[in-house]
Amino acid sequence: MTRFLGVDLAWAEGTATKPANESGLACIDETGRVLDAGWARGIDEVVHWVQSVAEPGSVLAVDAPLVVNNPAGMRDCEKETGSRYGRWKVSANASNQALPRLGGVTLRGRLEQLGWAYTDGLDPVAAHTSSFFECYPYTTLVGAAEFGYDAVRPRYKRMGSALPIVERRAARAVVCDDLIERMWRLGTATPPLDLSTHEATDRLVTEPTPLSDAAYKHREDLIDALLSAWTASLWHRHGVARSQVLGAADPLVVDGRRGTIIAPARPEQRRGEDRERAIALAATAGVSAPAASAPSPVR
């Protein structure tokens, strides 16, 4: 049974005097069972975790830039994130070689040394080869109909300035709790995700979202890791019928590696021939969205 891993990576690698921020970690299987979930600090700990939970043929999705070939500006995949998902208020931060924080590039190199295959989503990966790719949880939330964000992304990371400062943390927690309930309902989706199957992820459901920034970020990192692992499962099961490759035409290819983001996508988030092909594939593949009446967890 294939294992799907998700890492919400802290971009800064840390130093001897200033440890790296936490990275969220999650591993699920084809049934949606959460096999492991937690946090790590620094590239060494993340690599150790990946190696400890992975099996041959595992698929890993990383929320961080993995291939950065451009000296300045934005990568094509980041530009396409804004142009294709902007209607849902989703855009991407710029990454380039001038940035001091590129932990994802370091992680890619370490994983490749251990036999993992980086994939840009354009060519098939050899059977039984463990592979990894770059993802972006916001595109998963608005690109996968299962979550129900048909009009706009959820503001579970930062609240807008329209709210008074004293109200922002409470409003953020409400949005986050709603997101967690939507994730809870993925137990009946295809592919599934069952938050109740691991102590750390079950606590997302049984404990209310904290208001303090540090505790909130701790929870948010795990949420993004779970979304990344589910994205890996979705890509493995449905491929381009449910996802698109952002940056697929980027001419900056160094040592055979192109920087792309594999992003779940609705037909209206695609372009040209890719959109028509996706509509045809989706009609045959189907989308198993959880019922809106699915029982909500008790907090």
Solvent accessible surface area in square Angstrom, and as a share of the most:
residue,aa,sasa,rsa
1,M,146,0.65
2,T,27,0.16
3,R,65,0.24
4,F,3,0.01
5,L,0,0.00
6,G,0,0.00
7,V,0,0.00
8,D,17,0.09
9,L,8,0.04
10,A,18,0.14
11,W,67,0.24
12,A,33,0.26
13,E,78,0.35
14,G,35,0.34
15,T,92,0.54
16,A,111,0.86
17,T,131,0.76
18,K,148,0.63
19,P,93,0.59
20,A,8,0.06
21,N,102,0.52
22,E,40,0.18
23,S,1,0.01
24,G,0,0.00
25,L,5,0.02
26,A,0,0.00
27,C,0,0.00
28,I,0,0.00
29,D,6,0.03
30,E,61,0.27
31,T,80,0.46
32,G,0,0.00
33,R,126,0.46
34,V,4,0.02
35,L,42,0.21
36,D,44,0.23
37,A,11,0.09
38,G,12,0.12
39,W,70,0.25
40,A,8,0.06
41,R,114,0.42
42,G,17,0.16
43,I,14,0.07
44,D,98,0.51
45,E,91,0.41
46,V,0,0.00
47,V,9,0.05
48,H,135,0.60
49,W,23,0.08
50,V,0,0.00
51,Q,82,0.36
52,S,73,0.47
53,V,15,0.09
54,A,24,0.18
55,E,77,0.34
56,P,116,0.73
57,G,19,0.18
58,S,1,0.01
59,V,13,0.07
60,L,0,0.00
61,A,0,0.00
62,V,0,0.00
63,D,24,0.12
64,A,2,0.02
65,P,5,0.03
66,L,0,0.00
67,V,2,0.01
68,V,11,0.06
69,N,25,0.13
70,N,8,0.04
71,P,93,0.58
72,A,69,0.54
73,G,43,0.41
74,M,68,0.30
75,R,11,0.04
76,D,43,0.22
77,C,0,0.00
78,E,5,0.02
79,K,111,0.47
80,E,40,0.18
81,T,0,0.00
82,G,25,0.24
83,S,72,0.46
84,R,41,0.15
85,Y,0,0.00
86,G,31,0.29
87,R,164,0.60
88,W,3,0.01
89,K,132,0.56
90,V,2,0.01
91,S,72,0.47
92,A,20,0.15
93,N,118,0.61
94,A,43,0.34
95,S,0,0.00
96,N,16,0.08
97,Q,99,0.44
98,A,82,0.63
99,L,60,0.30
100,P,124,0.78
101,R,136,0.49
102,L,33,0.16
103,G,0,0.00
104,G,1,0.01
105,V,43,0.25
106,T,49,0.29
107,L,0,0.00
108,R,35,0.13
109,G,25,0.24
110,R,77,0.28
111,L,0,0.00
112,E,44,0.20
113,Q,150,0.67
114,L,87,0.43
115,G,55,0.53
116,W,15,0.05
117,A,33,0.26
118,Y,31,0.12
119,T,12,0.07
120,D,20,0.10
121,G,12,0.12
122,L,75,0.37
123,D,104,0.54
124,P,132,0.83
125,V,59,0.34
126,A,72,0.56
127,A,85,0.66
128,H,155,0.69
129,T,43,0.25
130,S,16,0.11
131,S,7,0.05
132,F,0,0.00
133,F,1,0.01
134,E,8,0.03
135,C,2,0.01
136,Y,43,0.16
137,P,2,0.01
138,Y,18,0.07
139,T,0,0.00
140,T,0,0.00
141,L,0,0.00
142,V,0,0.00
143,G,3,0.03
144,A,0,0.00
145,A,42,0.33
146,E,10,0.04
147,F,3,0.01
148,G,36,0.35
149,Y,18,0.07
150,D,88,0.46
151,A,79,0.61
152,V,68,0.39
153,R,48,0.18
154,P,9,0.05
155,R,103,0.38
156,Y,0,0.00
157,K,42,0.18
158,R,185,0.68
159,M,38,0.17
160,G,16,0.15
161,S,97,0.63
162,A,106,0.82
163,L,57,0.29
164,P,70,0.44
165,I,122,0.62
166,V,134,0.77
167,E,83,0.37
168,R,70,0.25
169,R,106,0.39
170,A,50,0.39
171,A,25,0.19
172,R,29,0.11
173,A,8,0.06
174,V,105,0.60
175,V,37,0.21
176,C,0,0.00
177,D,31,0.16
178,D,60,0.31
179,L,0,0.00
180,I,0,0.00
181,E,41,0.18
182,R,61,0.22
183,M,0,0.00
184,W,69,0.24
185,R,53,0.19
186,L,0,0.00
187,G,37,0.36
188,T,95,0.55
189,A,7,0.05
190,T,42,0.24
191,P,0,0.00
192,P,20,0.13
193,L,0,0.00
194,D,48,0.25
195,L,1,0.00
196,S,55,0.35
197,T,55,0.32
198,H,44,0.20
199,E,126,0.56
200,A,9,0.07
201,T,0,0.00
202,D,42,0.22
203,R,89,0.33
204,L,6,0.03
205,V,1,0.01
206,T,64,0.37
207,E,80,0.36
208,P,93,0.58
209,T,9,0.05
210,P,42,0.26
211,L,89,0.45
212,S,63,0.41
213,D,71,0.37
214,A,83,0.64
215,A,42,0.33
216,Y,3,0.01
217,K,101,0.43
218,H,67,0.30
219,R,19,0.07
220,E,15,0.07
221,D,3,0.02
222,L,1,0.01
223,I,0,0.00
224,D,1,0.01
225,A,0,0.00
226,L,0,0.00
227,L,0,0.00
228,S,0,0.00
229,A,0,0.00
230,W,0,0.00
231,T,0,0.00
232,A,0,0.00
233,S,2,0.02
234,L,0,0.00
235,W,41,0.14
236,H,94,0.42
237,R,108,0.39
238,H,32,0.14
239,G,19,0.18
240,V,68,0.39
241,A,12,0.09
242,R,11,0.04
243,S,1,0.00
244,Q,4,0.02
245,V,19,0.11
246,L,0,0.00
247,G,0,0.00
248,A,38,0.30
249,A,90,0.70
250,D,8,0.04
251,P,113,0.71
252,L,75,0.37
253,V,64,0.37
254,V,74,0.42
255,D,119,0.62
256,G,66,0.64
257,R,70,0.26
258,R,49,0.18
259,G,4,0.04
260,T,3,0.01
261,I,4,0.02
262,I,1,0.00
263,A,0,0.00
264,P,0,0.00
265,A,7,0.05
266,R,32,0.12
267,P,45,0.28
268,E,63,0.28
269,Q,0,0.00
270,R,5,0.02
271,R,105,0.38
272,G,58,0.55
273,E,144,0.65
274,D,34,0.18
275,R,98,0.36
276,E,113,0.51
277,R,125,0.46
278,A,2,0.02
279,I,79,0.40
280,A,60,0.47
281,L,63,0.31
282,A,25,0.20
283,A,86,0.66
284,T,119,0.69
285,A,47,0.36
286,G,36,0.35
287,V,67,0.39
288,S,43,0.28
289,A,55,0.43
290,P,19,0.12
291,A,62,0.48
292,A,98,0.76
293,S,103,0.66
294,A,19,0.15
295,P,111,0.70
296,S,54,0.35
297,P,17,0.11
298,V,132,0.76
299,R,99,0.36
